[in-house]
Amino acid sequence: MLKSILKHIVYPAKSVSDKKLAEIFAGKLVVITGATSGIGEALTLRLIGAKANLFLIARNEEKLRLLCDKVRENGCEARYKAIDLRQREELDAWCETLKKELPHVSFLFCNAGKSIKRSIYSSLDRMHDFDRTMDLNYRSMVALSLSLIPSLREVDGHIVYTSSVSSRYPFAPGWSAYHASKCAANVWCRTARRERKKLGVKVQIAYMPLVHTPMSDVNDTYKNLPAFSADEAACILLKLAMSNKFRYKPWWAL
Ligand SMILES: NC(=O)c1ccc[n+]([C@@H]2O[C@H](COP(=O)([O-])OP(=O)(O)OC[C@H]3O[C@@H](n4cnc5c(N)ncnc54)[C@H](OP(=O)(O)O)[C@@H]3O)[C@@H](O)[C@H]2O)c1
């Protein structure tokens, strides 16, 4: 009972109709990173309903193939790239070809990410945790954005970044690697917003609160807390992309 009241107050229901989504996304090319699970998968399913053409990115090739089949069954175009976005050389080489591969992109959802909770003292021999988290949550977002900005400019496109509301309170013990990477990405997006005129692309941030996904549900505490569903989080990203706003944040976030 208390959980459902809290859900209602702290995580009020989010929805958007397929009809409304189709008005904006039908026939447009949308690129999504982290499409195979959680928020990204929910986003992909909603965009399939909206008849968008999709380019999906993640590591799990089997899942990417299944999702692309669904897109095609719906009469739309689908492509995918199975890639570990932390692999700098592979990513940079692919970004070079991507520019030519996708001349017009309407929306780039930079959503792939990984959270990690470990204290600094427990990380004394784990520099790789900081490198990998930064490579995925920050560097890959910047690399893909730089490569696709010319294609996004062609059609007044948007970059939508899935950040975390927790990165607005970045000094929480245990979260140094995750928050540093999310804060770096936030700063990049906020700077891009100030450069909007020259950039020719709208950059938007969703400061997402807790969402029940495979990532958050590994933690038993989070699993039992009220939170948005993955579909509700997808609706937040889609509504942001459809709006002129720079950011989404929950009403209670300072
Ligand atoms: N869940 C929350 O409470 C919450 C709250 C705030 C912000 N967020 C943010 O929301 C985004 C999505 O998270 P989620 O909760 O939906 O997590 P999730 O269910 O674990 O999904 C993460 C996605 O990222 C992809 N990914 C992970 N590592 C990758 C890599 N090295 N290379 C390429 N793709 C990779 C995964 O695909 P593969 O495994 O197939 O590669 C998967 O599709 C993240 O940026 C996260 O920081 C989540």
The ligand as a MOL file (V3000), in Angstrom:
LIG
                    3D

  0  0  0     0  0            999 V3000
M  V30 BEGIN CTAB
M  V30 COUNTS 48 52 0 0 0
M  V30 BEGIN ATOM
M  V30 1 N 17.9240 1.7310 -14.2490 0
M  V30 2 C 18.0570 2.8620 -13.5580 0
M  V30 3 O 17.6000 2.9900 -12.3990 0
M  V30 4 C 18.7460 4.0430 -14.1840 0
M  V30 5 C 18.6600 5.2850 -13.5170 0
M  V30 6 C 19.3060 6.3870 -14.0660 0
M  V30 7 C 19.9760 6.2750 -15.2760 0
M  V30 8 N 20.0420 5.0420 -15.8940 0 CHG=1
M  V30 9 C 20.7800 4.9900 -17.1620 0
M  V30 10 O 19.9340 4.4100 -18.1300 0
M  V30 11 C 20.7190 3.7930 -19.1470 0
M  V30 12 C 20.1480 2.4060 -19.4520 0
M  V30 13 O 20.2610 1.6210 -18.2850 0
M  V30 14 P 19.2950 0.3940 -17.9420 0
M  V30 15 O 18.8910 0.5480 -16.5300 0
M  V30 16 O 18.2630 0.2370 -19.0030 0 CHG=-1
M  V30 17 O 20.3680 -0.7940 -17.9690 0
M  V30 18 P 20.3930 -2.2300 -18.6720 0
M  V30 19 O 19.0560 -2.8720 -18.6180 0
M  V30 20 O 21.5420 -2.9390 -18.0650 0
M  V30 21 O 20.7310 -1.8700 -20.1830 0
M  V30 22 C 22.0010 -1.3670 -20.5250 0
M  V30 23 C 22.1420 -1.3720 -22.0370 0
M  V30 24 O 23.4510 -0.8880 -22.3650 0
M  V30 25 C 24.1050 -1.8610 -23.1940 0
M  V30 26 N 25.5240 -1.9330 -22.8670 0
M  V30 27 C 26.0820 -2.1750 -21.6430 0
M  V30 28 N 27.4070 -2.2500 -21.7470 0
M  V30 29 C 27.7120 -2.0320 -23.0610 0
M  V30 30 C 28.9160 -2.0020 -23.8000 0
M  V30 31 N 30.0980 -2.1850 -23.2000 0
M  V30 32 N 28.8550 -1.7620 -25.1210 0
M  V30 33 C 27.6650 -1.5840 -25.7370 0
M  V30 34 N 26.4890 -1.5960 -25.1010 0
M  V30 35 C 26.5100 -1.8360 -23.7660 0
M  V30 36 C 23.4350 -3.1910 -22.8510 0
M  V30 37 O 23.4800 -4.0760 -23.9720 0
M  V30 38 P 24.4520 -5.3360 -24.1450 0
M  V30 39 O 24.5730 -5.9960 -22.8080 0
M  V30 40 O 23.7820 -6.1450 -25.2020 0
M  V30 41 O 25.7300 -4.7300 -24.6100 0
M  V30 42 C 21.9990 -2.7610 -22.6280 0
M  V30 43 O 21.3180 -2.7110 -23.8410 0
M  V30 44 C 22.1640 3.7800 -18.6150 0
M  V30 45 O 22.8900 4.8120 -19.2310 0
M  V30 46 C 22.0020 4.0790 -17.1360 0
M  V30 47 O 23.1270 4.7230 -16.5850 0
M  V30 48 C 19.4400 3.9400 -15.3870 0
M  V30 END ATOM
M  V30 BEGIN BOND
M  V30 1 1 1 2
M  V30 2 2 2 3
M  V30 3 1 2 4
M  V30 4 1 4 5
M  V30 5 2 4 48
M  V30 6 2 5 6
M  V30 7 1 6 7
M  V30 8 2 7 8
M  V30 9 1 8 9
M  V30 10 1 8 48
M  V30 11 1 9 10
M  V30 12 1 9 46
M  V30 13 1 10 11
M  V30 14 1 11 12
M  V30 15 1 11 44
M  V30 16 1 12 13
M  V30 17 1 13 14
M  V30 18 2 14 15
M  V30 19 1 14 16
M  V30 20 1 14 17
M  V30 21 1 17 18
M  V30 22 2 18 19
M  V30 23 1 18 20
M  V30 24 1 18 21
M  V30 25 1 21 22
M  V30 26 1 22 23
M  V30 27 1 23 24
M  V30 28 1 23 42
M  V30 29 1 24 25
M  V30 30 1 25 26
M  V30 31 1 25 36
M  V30 32 1 26 27
M  V30 33 1 26 35
M  V30 34 2 27 28
M  V30 35 1 28 29
M  V30 36 1 29 30
M  V30 37 2 29 35
M  V30 38 1 30 31
M  V30 39 2 30 32
M  V30 40 1 32 33
M  V30 41 2 33 34
M  V30 42 1 34 35
M  V30 43 1 36 37
M  V30 44 1 36 42
M  V30 45 1 37 38
M  V30 46 2 38 39
M  V30 47 1 38 40
M  V30 48 1 38 41
M  V30 49 1 42 43
M  V30 50 1 44 45
M  V30 51 1 44 46
M  V30 52 1 46 47
M  V30 END BOND
M  V30 END CTAB
M  END
